[in-house]
Structure formats: structure tokens, C-alpha cells
Amino acid sequence: MRGAFIALFFMLLSTLQPLCAAEPEGACLELATKEIDLGDLFMDDGKQIYRLTFRNVGDVPLVITEVRTSCACTTVQHDRRKVMPEEQGVLTITFDPRKASVGMLYRVLQVHSTSRGGVEHVTLKANILE
């Protein structure tokens, strides 16, 4: 019985595929990373800029429609141009430690696009020191 359960588990596991695997049939956003660790920052370190690359691994053009941040300490710039299949784009993320509180910080960016995957989430973390 236990062997049958293990076999069934692995069979189910093998059927799980990423949403944009094999036959995309639409735009599909692939982020270079889903977690950005800025490490230790002092409040007077000034704005930190991170360029997050992404790729359209789908078969139709992709458009980033909006990027929402969870605090005023983080802003994101992106153009609304079409990213063709297999092309790359960049999200420019600016973090201002002066607008954050002291201690460990975790913020979530919601990347909205025309991707079949819907909204992608990116976690930004930093340790803010006085």
C-alpha cells in the first residue's frame, strides 16, 4: 500500500508543469528572480536602484501593464512597450531606505501583465539600520 502511495505521489508530481511550459499559447512572463535581497542598509545610504530583468517565453507579445508596491519606500519604472517572444525587458526598482522603518523589511511587488500567468510577485527584502 505504501509503495502504491509513493508511486501515485511521484506520478502526480511529474504531471505538474510550470504554467508556461511546453506549449505557451500566449504571452508568458519569466522573471530573472522573485526575491531581491538588498542586505544591510543605513537610512542615510540614499536610494538603491535594482534592475530586474524579465523575458517573454510565450509566443505572442507581452506588456507589463502595472507594477504595484506595498509601500511608499519603493517605486518601479517600466515602459509599456510590447516585449516580443524571447525578448527581454527591465523593471527599474528604486528603494529609498529613508522612507522605511528600522529593522528587517519585506515588501512585495505585484507585476501585472498580459501574461497567461496573471500577476507575478517579487519580494524585496533589506535590513534597515540607523
N, CA, C and O atoms as a printed pandas DataFrame, in Angstrom:
     atom_number atom_name residue_name chain_id  residue_number  x_coord  y_coord  z_coord
0              1         N          MET        A               1    0.821   -1.190    0.000
1              2        CA          MET        A               1    0.000    0.000    0.000
2              3         C          MET        A               1    0.869    1.261    0.000
3              4         O          MET        A               1    0.615    2.207   -0.745
4              5         N          ARG        A               2    1.899    1.253    0.849
5              6        CA          ARG        A               2    2.773    2.412    0.936
6              7         C          ARG        A               2    3.494    2.645   -0.386
7              8         O          ARG        A               2    3.660    3.790   -0.808
8              9         N          GLY        A               3    3.920    1.577   -1.037
9             10        CA          GLY        A               3    4.592    1.687   -2.331
10            11         C          GLY        A               3    3.667    2.272   -3.384
11            12         O          GLY        A               3    4.095    3.074   -4.215
12            13         N          ALA        A               4    2.396    1.874   -3.354
13            14        CA          ALA        A               4    1.433    2.409   -4.313
14            15         C          ALA        A               4    1.220    3.900   -4.076
15            16         O          ALA        A               4    1.095    4.668   -5.030
16            17         N          PHE        A               5    1.177    4.313   -2.811
17            18        CA          PHE        A               5    1.018    5.727   -2.487
18            19         C          PHE        A               5    2.210    6.536   -2.997
19            20         O          PHE        A               5    2.033    7.609   -3.574
20            21         N          ILE        A               6    3.410    6.027   -2.786
21            22        CA          ILE        A               6    4.615    6.719   -3.241
22            23         C          ILE        A               6    4.623    6.816   -4.759
23            24         O          ILE        A               6    4.955    7.864   -5.313
24            25         N          ALA        A               7    4.262    5.739   -5.431
25            26        CA          ALA        A               7    4.215    5.755   -6.892
26            27         C          ALA        A               7    3.191    6.769   -7.394
27            28         O          ALA        A               7    3.456    7.500   -8.349
28            29         N          LEU        A               8    2.026    6.816   -6.754
29            30        CA          LEU        A               8    0.989    7.768   -7.130
30            31         C          LEU        A               8    1.459    9.201   -6.898
31            32         O          LEU        A               8    1.205   10.080   -7.720
32            33         N          PHE        A               9    2.138    9.433   -5.789
33            34        CA          PHE        A               9    2.666   10.762   -5.479
34            35         C          PHE        A               9    3.619   11.236   -6.566
35            36         O          PHE        A               9    3.494   12.360   -7.051
36            37         N          PHE        A              10    4.568   10.391   -6.954
37            38        CA          PHE        A              10    5.534   10.781   -7.978
38            39         C          PHE        A              10    4.885   10.923   -9.346
39            40         O          PHE        A              10    5.313   11.751  -10.150
40            41         N          MET        A              11    3.860   10.129   -9.617
41            42        CA          MET        A              11    3.149   10.249  -10.874
42            43         C          MET        A              11    2.433   11.606  -10.937
43            44         O          MET        A              11    2.463   12.277  -11.968
44            45         N          LEU        A              12    1.796   12.001   -9.844
45            46        CA          LEU        A              12    1.134   13.303   -9.804
46            47         C          LEU        A              12    2.145   14.435   -9.880
47            48         O          LEU        A              12    1.906   15.434  -10.559
48            49         N          LEU        A              13    3.254   14.293   -9.202
49            50        CA          LEU        A              13    4.300   15.304   -9.211
50            51         C          LEU        A              13    4.849   15.510  -10.616
51            52         O          LEU        A              13    5.145   16.638  -11.011
52            53         N          SER        A              14    4.983   14.437  -11.362
53            54        CA          SER        A              14    5.536   14.547  -12.714
54            55         C          SER        A              14    4.570   15.223  -13.681
55            56         O          SER        A              14    4.995   15.728  -14.719
56            57         N          THR        A              15    3.284   15.240  -13.358
57            58        CA          THR        A              15    2.316   15.889  -14.241
58            59         C          THR        A              15    2.236   17.384  -14.001
59            60         O          THR        A              15    1.714   18.116  -14.841
60            61         N          LEU        A              16    2.750   17.856  -12.859
61            62        CA          LEU        A              16    2.743   19.288  -12.585
62            63         C          LEU        A              16    3.807   19.957  -13.427
63            64         O          LEU        A              16    4.976   19.575  -13.383
64            65         N          GLN        A              17    3.399   20.959  -14.196
65            66        CA          GLN        A              17    4.324   21.694  -15.038
66            67         C          GLN        A              17    4.160   23.165  -14.764
67            68         O          GLN        A              17    3.090   23.604  -14.342
68            69         N          PRO        A              18    5.204   23.934  -14.996
69            70        CA          PRO        A              18    5.030   25.372  -14.870
70            71         C          PRO        A              18    3.927   25.831  -15.808
71            72         O          PRO        A              18    3.688   25.205  -16.841
72            73         N          LEU        A              19    3.260   26.907  -15.460
73            74        CA          LEU        A              19    2.139   27.384  -16.236
74            75         C          LEU        A              19    2.528   27.665  -17.679
75            76         O          LEU        A              19    1.703   27.518  -18.581
76            77         N          CYS        A              20    3.751   28.061  -17.904
77            78        CA          CYS        A              20    4.165   28.458  -19.240
78            79         C          CYS        A              20    5.052   27.402  -19.912
79            80         O          CYS        A              20    5.844   27.739  -20.792
80            81         N          ALA        A              21    4.935   26.166  -19.520
81            82        CA          ALA        A              21    5.790   25.120  -20.071
82            83         C          ALA        A              21    5.289   24.660  -21.433
83            84         O          ALA        A              21    4.164   24.955  -21.835
84            85         N          ALA        A              22    6.138   23.943  -22.119
85            86        CA          ALA        A              22    5.856   23.247  -23.369
86            87         C          ALA        A              22    5.192   24.120  -24.436
87            88         O          ALA        A              22    5.899   24.665  -25.284
88            89         N          GLU        A              23    3.896   24.270  -24.430
89            90        CA          GLU        A              23    3.184   24.993  -25.468
90            91         C          GLU        A              23    2.539   26.243  -24.882
91            92         O          GLU        A              23    1.402   26.184  -24.412
92            93         N          PRO        A              24    3.244   27.374  -24.902
93            94        CA          PRO        A              24    2.766   28.564  -24.229
94            95         C          PRO        A              24    1.384   29.064  -24.678
95            96         O          PRO        A              24    0.534   29.337  -23.831
96            97         N          GLU        A              25    1.148   29.185  -25.966
97            98        CA          GLU        A              25   -0.120   29.695  -26.473
98            99         C          GLU        A              25   -0.532   31.002  -25.811
99           100         O          GLU        A              25   -1.653   31.123  -25.316
100          101         N          GLY        A              26    0.347   31.955  -25.800
101          102        CA          GLY        A              26    0.081   33.267  -25.223
102          103         C          GLY        A              26    1.372   33.877  -24.707
103          104         O          GLY        A              26    2.440   33.272  -24.807
104          105         N          ALA        A              27    1.267   35.082  -24.155
105          106        CA          ALA        A              27    2.431   35.726  -23.549
106          107         C          ALA        A              27    2.731   35.048  -22.222
107          108         O          ALA        A              27    1.819   34.584  -21.538
108          109         N          CYS        A              28    4.005   34.990  -21.858
109          110        CA          CYS        A              28    4.378   34.357  -20.598
110          111         C          CYS        A              28    5.596   35.067  -20.010
111          112         O          CYS        A              28    6.674   35.083  -20.604
112          113         N          LEU        A              29    5.400   35.648  -18.839
113          114        CA          LEU        A              29    6.439   36.412  -18.151
114          115         C          LEU        A              29    7.323   35.489  -17.321
115          116         O          LEU        A              29    6.834   34.706  -16.506
116          117         N          GLU        A              30    8.630   35.592  -17.539
117          118        CA          GLU        A              30    9.607   34.846  -16.752
118          119         C          GLU        A              30   10.556   35.858  -16.124
119          120         O          GLU        A              30   11.325   36.513  -16.828
120          121         N          LEU        A              31   10.505   35.987  -14.799
121          122        CA          LEU        A              31   11.362   36.926  -14.071
122          123         C          LEU        A              31   12.727   36.309  -13.804
123          124         O          LEU        A              31   12.836   35.103  -13.586
124          125         N          ALA        A              32   13.766   37.135  -13.821
125          126        CA          ALA        A              32   15.111   36.646  -13.525
126          127         C          ALA        A              32   15.192   36.138  -12.094
127          128         O          ALA        A              32   15.932   35.194  -11.817
128          129         N          THR        A              33   14.443   36.747  -11.178
129          130        CA          THR        A              33   14.386   36.322   -9.784
130          131         C          THR        A              33   13.064   36.786   -9.194
131          132         O          THR        A              33   12.446   37.734   -9.678
132          133         N          LYS        A              34   12.646   36.103   -8.148
133          134        CA          LYS        A              34   11.429   36.510   -7.443
134          135         C          LYS        A              34   11.745   37.035   -6.056
135          136         O          LYS        A              34   10.840   37.338   -5.279
136          137         N          GLU        A              35   13.038   37.143   -5.741
137          138        CA          GLU        A              35   13.453   37.695   -4.450
138          139         C          GLU        A              35   14.685   38.562   -4.633
139          140         O          GLU        A              35   15.688   38.132   -5.203
140          141         N          ILE        A              36   14.595   39.787   -4.140
141          142        CA          ILE        A              36   15.702   40.737   -4.210
142          143         C          ILE        A              36   16.135   41.035   -2.785
143          144         O          ILE        A              36   15.352   41.550   -1.986
144          145         N          ASP        A              37   17.378   40.714   -2.468
145          146        CA          ASP        A              37   17.916   40.948   -1.128
146          147         C          ASP        A              37   18.910   42.102   -1.203
147          148         O          ASP        A              37   19.991   41.961   -1.774
148          149         N          LEU        A              38   18.544   43.236   -0.629
149          150        CA          LEU        A              38   19.419   44.410   -0.646
150          151         C          LEU        A              38   20.414   44.410    0.506
151          152         O          LEU        A              38   21.283   45.279    0.572
152          153         N          GLY        A              39   20.299   43.447    1.412
153          154        CA          GLY        A              39   21.234   43.322    2.523
154          155         C          GLY        A              39   21.047   44.413    3.564
155          156         O          GLY        A              39   19.947   44.936    3.740
156          157         N          ASP        A              40   22.141   44.756    4.261
157          158        CA          ASP        A              40   22.110   45.791    5.295
158          159         C          ASP        A              40   22.223   47.167    4.646
159          160         O          ASP        A              40   23.116   47.412    3.836
160          161         N          LEU        A              41   21.312   48.053    5.011
161          162        CA          LEU        A              41   21.332   49.433    4.509
162          163         C          LEU        A              41   21.140   50.387    5.670
163          164         O          LEU        A              41   20.325   50.143    6.560
164          165         N          PHE        A              42   21.891   51.470    5.656
165          166        CA          PHE        A              42   21.666   52.529    6.628
166          167         C          PHE        A              42   20.630   53.496    6.058
167          168         O          PHE        A              42   20.511   53.649    4.842
168          169         N          MET        A              43   19.897   54.132    6.935
169          170        CA          MET        A              43   18.841   55.038    6.483
170          171         C          MET        A              43   19.385   56.160    5.607
171          172         O          MET        A              43   18.677   56.656    4.730
172          173         N          ASP        A              44   20.637   56.568    5.832
173          174        CA          ASP        A              44   21.206   57.658    5.035
174          175         C          ASP        A              44   22.019   57.159    3.828
175          176         O          ASP        A              44   22.776   57.929    3.237
176          177         N          ASP        A              45   21.868   55.889    3.463
177          178        CA          ASP        A              45   22.595   55.354    2.305
178          179         C          ASP        A              45   22.084   55.895    0.974
179          180         O          ASP        A              45   22.762   55.770   -0.046
180          181         N          GLY        A              46   20.917   56.484    0.975
181          182        CA          GLY        A              46   20.372   57.011   -0.274
182          183         C          GLY        A              46   19.621   55.926   -1.038
183          184         O          GLY        A              46   19.577   54.765   -0.634
184          185         N          LYS        A              47   19.047   56.336   -2.130
185          186        CA          LYS        A              47   18.213   55.431   -2.922
186          187         C          LYS        A              47   19.045   54.298   -3.525
187          188         O          LYS        A              47   20.161   54.498   -4.003
188          189         N          GLN        A              48   18.463   53.116   -3.484
189          190        CA          GLN        A              48   19.090   51.922   -4.052
190          191         C          GLN        A              48   18.317   51.560   -5.321
191          192         O          GLN        A              48   17.088   51.488   -5.305
192          193         N          ILE        A              49   19.034   51.334   -6.406
193          194        CA          ILE        A              49   18.387   51.009   -7.678
194          195         C          ILE        A              49   18.745   49.586   -8.076
195          196         O          ILE        A              49   19.914   49.200   -8.083
196          197         N          TYR        A              50   17.720   48.818   -8.405
197          198        CA          TYR        A              50   17.899   47.429   -8.828
198          199         C          TYR        A              50   17.179   47.246  -10.160
199          200         O          TYR        A              50   16.021   47.636  -10.308
200          201         N          ARG        A              51   17.865   46.660  -11.112
201          202        CA          ARG        A              51   17.267   46.404  -12.422
202          203         C          ARG        A              51   16.926   44.920  -12.521
203          204         O          ARG        A              51   17.804   44.061  -12.600
204          205         N          LEU        A              52   15.630   44.650  -12.514
205          206        CA          LEU        A              52   15.138   43.276  -12.589
206          207         C          LEU        A              52   14.790   42.962  -14.044
207          208         O          LEU        A              52   13.894   43.571  -14.628
208          209         N          THR        A              53   15.506   42.011  -14.609
209          210        CA          THR        A              53   15.227   41.632  -15.995
210          211         C          THR        A              53   14.142   40.564  -16.032
211          212         O          THR        A              53   13.968   39.789  -15.092
212          213         N          PHE        A              54   13.432   40.550  -17.128
213          214        CA          PHE        A              54   12.422   39.529  -17.365
214          215         C          PHE        A              54   12.442   39.177  -18.843
215          216         O          PHE        A              54   13.033   39.884  -19.659
216          217         N          ARG        A              55   11.793   38.084  -19.169
217          218        CA          ARG        A              55   11.775   37.607  -20.549
218          219         C          ARG        A              55   10.369   37.128  -20.877
219          220         O          ARG        A              55    9.660   36.609  -20.015
220          221         N          ASN        A              56    9.982   37.303  -22.108
221          222        CA          ASN        A              56    8.725   36.762  -22.590
222          223         C          ASN        A              56    9.020   35.401  -23.204
223          224         O          ASN        A              56    9.574   35.317  -24.299
224          225         N          VAL        A              57    8.653   34.341  -22.503
225          226        CA          VAL        A              57    8.889   32.985  -23.004
226          227         C          VAL        A              57    7.644   32.433  -23.705
227          228         O          VAL        A              57    7.551   31.237  -23.980
228          229         N          GLY        A              58    6.700   33.317  -23.986
229          230        CA          GLY        A              58    5.490   32.921  -24.689
230          231         C          GLY        A              58    5.643   33.055  -26.191
231          232         O          GLY        A              58    6.748   33.208  -26.711
232          233         N          ASP        A              59    4.514   32.995  -26.876
233          234        CA          ASP        A              59    4.555   33.059  -28.333
234          235         C          ASP        A              59    3.782   34.242  -28.916
235          236         O          ASP        A              59    3.574   34.309  -30.128
236          237         N          VAL        A              60    3.357   35.170  -28.064
237          238        CA          VAL        A              60    2.758   36.434  -28.506
238          239         C          VAL        A              60    3.368   37.559  -27.665
239          240         O          VAL        A              60    3.934   37.291  -26.606
240          241         N          PRO        A              61    3.261   38.816  -28.120
241          242        CA          PRO        A              61    3.847   39.924  -27.364
242          243         C          PRO        A              61    3.292   40.037  -25.947
243          244         O          PRO        A              61    2.128   39.732  -25.686
244          245         N          LEU        A              62    4.163   40.486  -25.042
245          246        CA          LEU        A              62    3.847   40.663  -23.625
246          247         C          LEU        A              62    3.926   42.150  -23.296
247          248         O          LEU        A              62    4.806   42.853  -23.792
248          249         N          VAL        A              63    3.002   42.628  -22.457
249          250        CA          VAL        A              63    3.040   44.010  -21.994
250          251         C          VAL        A              63    2.907   44.014  -20.476
251          252         O          VAL        A              63    1.988   43.408  -19.926
252          253         N          ILE        A              64    3.833   44.702  -19.799
253          254        CA          ILE        A              64    3.703   44.927  -18.357
254          255         C          ILE        A              64    2.712   46.081  -18.225
255          256         O          ILE        A              64    2.993   47.191  -18.679
256          257         N          THR        A              65    1.570   45.834  -17.616
257          258        CA          THR        A              65    0.525   46.853  -17.541
258          259         C          THR        A              65    0.628   47.704  -16.283
259          260         O          THR        A              65    0.246   48.874  -16.291
260          261         N          GLU        A              66    1.142   47.123  -15.202
261          262        CA          GLU        A              66    1.233   47.849  -13.937
262          263         C          GLU        A              66    2.137   47.084  -12.985
263          264         O          GLU        A              66    2.217   45.857  -13.038
264          265         N          VAL        A              67    2.816   47.820  -12.115
265          266        CA          VAL        A              67    3.566   47.209  -11.016
266          267         C          VAL        A              67    3.151   47.937   -9.743
267          268         O          VAL        A              67    3.363   49.141   -9.602
268          269         N          ARG        A              68    2.561   47.191   -8.823
269          270        CA          ARG        A              68    2.116   47.755   -7.548
270          271         C          ARG        A              68    3.141   47.441   -6.476
271          272         O          ARG        A              68    3.697   46.343   -6.427
272          273         N          THR        A              69    3.384   48.428   -5.615
273          274        CA          THR        A              69    4.300   48.237   -4.497
274          275         C          THR        A              69    3.507   48.298   -3.202
275          276         O          THR        A              69    2.392   48.820   -3.169
276          277         N          SER        A              70    4.083   47.766   -2.145
277          278        CA          SER        A              70    3.360   47.714   -0.875
278          279         C          SER        A              70    3.752   48.833    0.092
279          280         O          SER        A              70    3.327   48.828    1.247
280          281         N          CYS        A              71    4.558   49.790   -0.370
281          282        CA          CYS        A              71    4.902   50.924    0.495
282          283         C          CYS        A              71    5.425   52.080   -0.339
283          284         O          CYS        A              71    5.760   51.913   -1.512
284          285         N          ALA        A              72    5.492   53.265    0.283
285          286        CA          ALA        A              72    5.992   54.450   -0.402
286          287         C          ALA        A              72    7.514   54.437   -0.549
287          288         O          ALA        A              72    8.078   55.270   -1.259
288          289         N          CYS        A              73    8.174   53.500    0.115
289          290        CA          CYS        A              73    9.634   53.443    0.051
290          291         C          CYS        A              73   10.142   52.800   -1.248
291          292         O          CYS        A              73   11.339   52.831   -1.530
292          293         N          THR        A              74    9.234   52.222   -2.029
293          294        CA          THR        A              74    9.625   51.504   -3.247
294          295         C          THR        A              74    8.823   52.013   -4.434
295          296         O          THR        A              74    7.598   52.118   -4.371
296          297         N          THR        A              75    9.526   52.329   -5.519
297          298        CA          THR        A              75    8.875   52.696   -6.769
298          299         C          THR        A              75    9.437   51.827   -7.885
299          300         O          THR        A              75   10.558   51.325   -7.794
300          301         N          VAL        A              76    8.656   51.658   -8.927
301          302        CA          VAL        A              76    9.097   50.844  -10.064
302          303         C          VAL        A              76    8.785   51.583  -11.354
303          304         O          VAL        A              76    7.682   52.090  -11.553
304          305         N          GLN        A              77    9.781   51.630  -12.220
305          306        CA          GLN        A              77    9.595   52.214  -13.547
306          307         C          GLN        A              77    9.659   51.100  -14.579
307          308         O          GLN        A              77   10.487   50.193  -14.500
308          309         N          HIS        A              78    8.764   51.198  -15.544
309          310        CA          HIS        A              78    8.772   50.251  -16.657
310          311         C          HIS        A              78    8.129   50.935  -17.842
311          312         O          HIS        A              78    7.298   51.830  -17.689
312          313         N          ASP        A              79    8.523   50.500  -19.022
313          314        CA          ASP        A              79    7.842   51.043  -20.187
314          315         C          ASP        A              79    6.710   50.092  -20.562
315          316         O          ASP        A              79    6.706   48.926  -20.168
316          317         N          ARG        A              80    5.792   50.585  -21.295
317          318        CA          ARG        A              80    4.626   49.785  -21.660
318          319         C          ARG        A              80    4.759   49.233  -23.079
319          320         O          ARG        A              80    3.766   48.910  -23.730
320          321         N          ARG        A              81    5.987   49.133  -23.538
321          322        CA          ARG        A              81    6.192   48.610  -24.891
322          323         C          ARG        A              81    5.920   47.118  -24.925
323          324         O          ARG        A              81    5.976   46.436  -23.902
324          325         N          LYS        A              82    5.631   46.633  -26.094
325          326        CA          LYS        A              82    5.429   45.197  -26.272
326          327         C          LYS        A              82    6.783   44.504  -26.244
327          328         O          LYS        A              82    7.721   44.913  -26.928
328          329         N          VAL        A              83    6.868   43.460  -25.452
329          330        CA          VAL        A              83    8.078   42.632  -25.403
330          331         C          VAL        A              83    7.757   41.399  -26.234
331          332         O          VAL        A              83    6.918   40.576  -25.867
332          333         N          MET        A              84    8.435   41.295  -27.342
333          334        CA          MET        A              84    8.159   40.217  -28.284
334          335         C          MET        A              84    8.631   38.872  -27.706
335          336         O          MET        A              84    9.447   38.849  -26.784
336          337         N          PRO        A              85    8.123   37.760  -28.243
337          338        CA          PRO        A              85    8.560   36.440  -27.768
338          339         C          PRO        A              85   10.088   36.315  -27.793
339          340         O          PRO        A              85   10.747   36.686  -28.764
340          341         N          GLU        A              86   10.618   35.790  -26.708
341          342        CA          GLU        A              86   12.055   35.578  -26.478
342          343         C          GLU        A              86   12.847   36.860  -26.261
343          344         O          GLU        A              86   14.069   36.796  -26.124
344          345         N          GLU        A              87   12.201   38.022  -26.224
345          346        CA          GLU        A              87   12.892   39.262  -25.915
346          347         C          GLU        A              87   12.892   39.500  -24.411
347          348         O          GLU        A              87   12.119   38.906  -23.659
348          349         N          GLN        A              88   13.809   40.412  -23.995
349          350        CA          GLN        A              88   13.911   40.767  -22.583
350          351         C          GLN        A              88   13.419   42.186  -22.343
351          352         O          GLN        A              88   13.390   43.017  -23.251
352          353         N          GLY        A              89   13.035   42.439  -21.105
353          354        CA          GLY        A              89   12.674   43.767  -20.653
354          355         C          GLY        A              89   13.267   43.986  -19.275
355          356         O          GLY        A              89   13.860   43.079  -18.691
356          357         N          VAL        A              90   13.102   45.200  -18.756
357          358        CA          VAL        A              90   13.677   45.544  -17.453
358          359         C          VAL        A              90   12.659   46.322  -16.626
359          360         O          VAL        A              90   11.973   47.212  -17.129
360          361         N          LEU        A              91   12.579   45.966  -15.351
361          362        CA          LEU        A              91   11.843   46.747  -14.366
362          363         C          LEU        A              91   12.904   47.442  -13.516
363          364         O          LEU        A              91   13.777   46.780  -12.955
364          365         N          THR        A              92   12.835   48.760  -13.417
365          366        CA          THR        A              92   13.798   49.505  -12.608
366          367         C          THR        A              92   13.151   49.801  -11.265
367          368         O          THR        A              92   12.205   50.584  -11.169
368          369         N          ILE        A              93   13.677   49.162  -10.236
369          370        CA          ILE        A              93   13.125   49.250   -8.889
370          371         C          ILE        A              93   13.997   50.194   -8.069
371          372         O          ILE        A              93   15.211   50.010   -7.981
372          373         N          THR        A              94   13.373   51.203   -7.471
373          374        CA          THR        A              94   14.094   52.159   -6.630
374          375         C          THR        A              94   13.578   52.037   -5.204
375          376         O          THR        A              94   12.381   52.167   -4.948
376          377         N          PHE        A              95   14.503   51.783   -4.280
377          378        CA          PHE        A              95   14.162   51.649   -2.867
378          379         C          PHE        A              95   14.832   52.784   -2.103
379          380         O          PHE        A              95   16.037   53.001   -2.237
380          381         N          ASP        A              96   14.057   53.506   -1.305
381          382        CA          ASP        A              96   14.571   54.620   -0.514
382          383         C          ASP        A              96   14.523   54.243    0.968
383          384         O          ASP        A              96   13.448   54.255    1.567
384          385         N          PRO        A              97   15.676   53.906    1.576
385          386        CA          PRO        A              97   15.678   53.488    2.981
386          387         C          PRO        A              97   15.231   54.588    3.953
387          388         O          PRO        A              97   14.841   54.286    5.081
388          389         N          ARG        A              98   15.282   55.858    3.532
389          390        CA          ARG        A              98   14.832   56.951    4.408
390          391         C          ARG        A              98   13.325   56.897    4.645
391          392         O          ARG        A              98   12.828   57.451    5.626
392          393         N          LYS        A              99   12.602   56.232    3.750
393          394        CA          LYS        A              99   11.146   56.138    3.879
394          395         C          LYS        A              99   10.709   54.821    4.523
395          396         O          LYS        A              99    9.517   54.519    4.585
396          397         N          ALA        A             100   11.680   54.043    5.002
397          398        CA          ALA        A             100   11.382   52.749    5.628
398          399         C          ALA        A             100   11.659   52.831    7.121
399          400         O          ALA        A             100   12.319   53.755    7.596
400          401         N          SER        A             101   11.152   51.863    7.843
401          402        CA          SER        A             101   11.415   51.822    9.282
402          403         C          SER        A             101   12.632   50.940    9.553
403          404         O          SER        A             101   13.004   50.101    8.732
404          405         N          VAL        A             102   13.237   51.144   10.702
405          406        CA          VAL        A             102   14.429   50.390   11.101
406          407         C          VAL        A             102   14.050   48.930   11.346
407          408         O          VAL        A             102   12.990   48.635   11.897
408          409         N          GLY        A             103   14.928   48.031   10.929
409          410        CA          GLY        A             103   14.719   46.596   11.119
410          411         C          GLY        A             103   14.574   45.855    9.800
411          412         O          GLY        A             103   14.756   46.426    8.725
412          413         N          MET        A             104   14.245   44.577    9.900
413          414        CA          MET        A             104   14.055   43.754    8.708
414          415         C          MET        A             104   12.814   44.221    7.953
415          416         O          MET        A             104   11.760   44.466    8.539
416          417         N          LEU        A             105   12.969   44.333    6.663
417          418        CA          LEU        A             105   11.899   44.833    5.828
418          419         C          LEU        A             105   11.607   43.822    4.721
419          420         O          LEU        A             105   12.524   43.338    4.058
420          421         N          TYR        A             106   10.362   43.514    4.530
421          422        CA          TYR        A             106    9.915   42.657    3.435
422          423         C          TYR        A             106    8.805   43.394    2.707
423          424         O          TYR        A             106    7.793   43.745    3.314
424          425         N          ARG        A             107    8.978   43.627    1.438
425          426        CA          ARG        A             107    7.951   44.292    0.636
426          427         C          ARG        A             107    7.664   43.424   -0.585
427          428         O          ARG        A             107    8.544   42.733   -1.099
428          429         N          VAL        A             108    6.420   43.476   -1.033
429          430        CA          VAL        A             108    6.018   42.666   -2.179
430          431         C          VAL        A             108    5.653   43.574   -3.340
431          432         O          VAL        A             108    4.901   44.536   -3.188
432          433         N          LEU        A             109    6.199   43.250   -4.498
433          434        CA          LEU        A             109    5.845   43.939   -5.730
434          435         C          LEU        A             109    4.912   43.025   -6.507
435          436         O          LEU        A             109    5.184   41.834   -6.658
436          437         N          GLN        A             110    3.823   43.576   -6.995
437          438        CA          GLN        A             110    2.893   42.814   -7.824
438          439         C          GLN        A             110    3.082   43.269   -9.259
439          440         O          GLN        A             110    2.835   44.428   -9.591
440          441         N          VAL        A             111    3.523   42.345  -10.114
441          442        CA          VAL        A             111    3.776   42.659  -11.514
442          443         C          VAL        A             111    2.578   42.171  -12.335
443          444         O          VAL        A             111    2.376   40.970  -12.513
444          445         N          HIS        A             112    1.799   43.122  -12.826
445          446        CA          HIS        A             112    0.628   42.810  -13.644
446          447         C          HIS        A             112    1.032   42.896  -15.116
447          448         O          HIS        A             112    1.713   43.833  -15.531
448          449         N          SER        A             113    0.609   41.923  -15.880
449          450        CA          SER        A             113    0.970   41.912  -17.297
450          451         C          SER        A             113   -0.084   41.150  -18.097
451          452         O          SER        A             113   -1.073   40.657  -17.555
452          453         N          THR        A             114    0.159   41.071  -19.384
453          454        CA          THR        A             114   -0.727   40.307  -20.265
454          455         C          THR        A             114   -0.335   38.834  -20.306
455          456         O          THR        A             114   -0.820   38.087  -21.156
456          457         N          SER        A             115    0.528   38.416  -19.405
457          458        CA          SER        A             115    0.969   37.027  -19.328
458          459         C          SER        A             115   -0.180   36.105  -18.927
459          460         O          SER        A             115   -1.058   36.488  -18.154
460          461         N          ARG        A             116   -0.162   34.904  -19.456
461          462        CA          ARG        A             116   -1.160   33.906  -19.067
462          463         C          ARG        A             116   -1.077   33.607  -17.579
463          464         O          ARG        A             116   -2.072   33.199  -16.979
464          465         N          GLY        A             117    0.074   33.798  -16.981
465          466        CA          GLY        A             117    0.257   33.519  -15.562
466          467         C          GLY        A             117   -0.399   34.540  -14.653
467          468         O          GLY        A             117   -0.486   34.318  -13.445
468          469         N          GLY        A             118   -0.860   35.648  -15.199
469          470        CA          GLY        A             118   -1.503   36.674  -14.381
470          471         C          GLY        A             118   -0.491   37.502  -13.615
471          472         O          GLY        A             118    0.499   37.959  -14.187
472          473         N          VAL        A             119   -0.724   37.698  -12.343
473          474        CA          VAL        A             119    0.123   38.545  -11.504
474          475         C          VAL        A             119    1.299   37.731  -10.966
475          476         O          VAL        A             119    1.124   36.638  -10.428
476          477         N          GLU        A             120    2.496   38.287  -11.122
477          478        CA          GLU        A             120    3.701   37.691  -10.538
478          479         C          GLU        A             120    4.079   38.524   -9.315
479          480         O          GLU        A             120    3.853   39.734   -9.290
480          481         N          HIS        A             121    4.654   37.877   -8.305
481          482        CA          HIS        A             121    5.060   38.573   -7.077
482          483         C          HIS        A             121    6.575   38.510   -6.927
483          484         O          HIS        A             121    7.201   37.474   -7.153
484          485         N          VAL        A             122    7.142   39.639   -6.542
485          486        CA          VAL        A             122    8.574   39.742   -6.273
486          487         C          VAL        A             122    8.722   40.263   -4.855
487          488         O          VAL        A             122    8.097   41.260   -4.492
488          489         N          THR        A             123    9.543   39.602   -4.049
489          490        CA          THR        A             123    9.781   40.037   -2.673
490          491         C          THR        A             123   11.085   40.826   -2.611
491          492         O          THR        A             123   12.126   40.382   -3.095
492          493         N          LEU        A             124   11.000   41.993   -2.009
493          494        CA          LEU        A             124   12.162   42.843   -1.783
494          495         C          LEU        A             124   12.444   42.810   -0.293
495          496         O          LEU        A             124   11.549   43.058    0.515
496          497         N          LYS        A             125   13.680   42.505    0.079
497          498        CA          LYS        A             125   13.988   42.492    1.499
498          499         C          LYS        A             125   15.289   43.253    1.769
499          500         O          LYS        A             125   16.187   43.320    0.928
500          501         N          ALA        A             126   15.351   43.818    2.971
501          502        CA          ALA        A             126   16.516   44.574    3.400
502          503         C          ALA        A             126   16.501   44.662    4.918
503          504         O          ALA        A             126   15.457   44.529    5.557
504          505         N          ASN        A             127   17.661   44.885    5.469
505          506        CA          ASN        A             127   17.785   45.135    6.899
506          507         C          ASN        A             127   18.173   46.600    7.056
507          508         O          ASN        A             127   19.292   46.988    6.720
508          509         N          ILE        A             128   17.261   47.405    7.560
509          510        CA          ILE        A             128   17.486   48.851    7.682
510          511         C          ILE        A             128   18.094   49.158    9.045
511          512         O          ILE        A             128   17.537   48.819   10.089
512          513         N          LEU        A             129   19.245   49.804    9.002
513          514        CA          LEU        A             129   19.989   50.169   10.212
514          515         C          LEU        A             129   19.953   51.690   10.398
515          516         O          LEU        A             129   19.837   52.441    9.429
516          517         N          GLU        A             130   20.053   52.126   11.642
517          518        CA          GLU        A             130   20.053   53.588   11.904
518          519         C          GLU        A             130   21.382   54.195   11.582
519          520         O          GLU        A             130   21.563   55.403   11.739
